Amino acid sequence: MQAAPVRAIAVPTLGDAIRGIESLLIRGARRNAWTAVLEDRRRAQDRVETEHVLEAVATRTPQAT
């Protein structure tokens, strides 16, 4: 009878575990950072549109009634 081959299982080290957790956190941080960038761009566009409206209202001449 032949014995079944033994397979070695790599036991993760503390460093491997920390790197895994760090990877997850960084991935989430990148997603949050990109969401913040998109939100800043949207707010900037809103400010520009508001400026245009305010300038248009300020330069409009009053109409005689």
C-alpha positions as CSV (number, residue, x, y, z in Angstrom):
1,M,0.0,0.0,0.0
2,Q,1.1,3.4,-0.8
3,A,0.5,6.4,1.5
4,A,-1.4,9.3,0.1
5,P,0.8,12.3,-0.8
6,V,0.9,15.0,1.8
7,R,0.0,18.5,0.7
8,A,1.5,21.4,2.5
9,I,-0.8,24.2,3.4
10,A,0.7,27.6,3.8
11,V,-0.3,29.2,7.0
12,P,-0.7,32.9,6.6
13,T,1.5,35.0,8.7
14,L,0.4,38.1,10.7
15,G,2.0,40.2,8.0
16,D,0.0,38.6,5.3
17,A,-3.2,39.2,7.3
18,I,-2.3,42.8,7.9
19,R,-1.5,43.3,4.2
20,G,-4.9,41.8,3.3
21,I,-6.8,44.1,5.6
22,E,-4.8,47.1,4.4
23,S,-5.6,46.2,0.8
24,L,-9.3,46.1,1.6
25,L,-9.1,49.5,3.5
26,I,-7.2,51.1,0.7
27,R,-9.6,49.9,-1.9
28,G,-12.5,51.4,0.1
29,A,-10.5,54.6,0.6
30,R,-9.9,55.0,-3.1
31,R,-13.6,54.5,-3.8
32,N,-14.5,57.1,-1.2
33,A,-11.9,59.5,-2.6
34,W,-13.2,59.1,-6.1
35,T,-16.8,59.7,-4.9
36,A,-15.6,62.9,-3.2
37,V,-13.9,64.0,-6.4
38,L,-17.1,63.5,-8.4
39,E,-19.1,65.3,-5.7
40,D,-16.6,68.3,-5.8
41,R,-16.9,68.5,-9.6
42,R,-20.7,68.4,-9.4
43,R,-20.7,71.3,-6.8
44,A,-18.3,73.3,-8.9
45,Q,-20.5,72.9,-11.9
46,D,-23.5,74.0,-9.8
47,R,-21.6,77.1,-8.7
48,V,-20.7,78.0,-12.3
49,E,-24.4,77.6,-13.4
50,T,-25.5,79.7,-10.5
51,E,-23.0,82.4,-11.4
52,H,-24.3,82.5,-14.9
53,V,-27.9,82.9,-13.7
54,L,-27.0,85.6,-11.2
55,E,-25.0,87.5,-13.9
56,A,-27.9,87.2,-16.3
57,V,-30.4,88.6,-13.7
58,A,-28.0,91.4,-12.7
59,T,-27.5,92.6,-16.3
60,R,-31.1,92.4,-17.3
61,T,-32.8,95.8,-17.7
62,P,-36.1,96.4,-15.9
63,Q,-39.0,96.4,-18.3
64,A,-41.5,99.2,-18.3
65,T,-44.9,98.1,-17.2
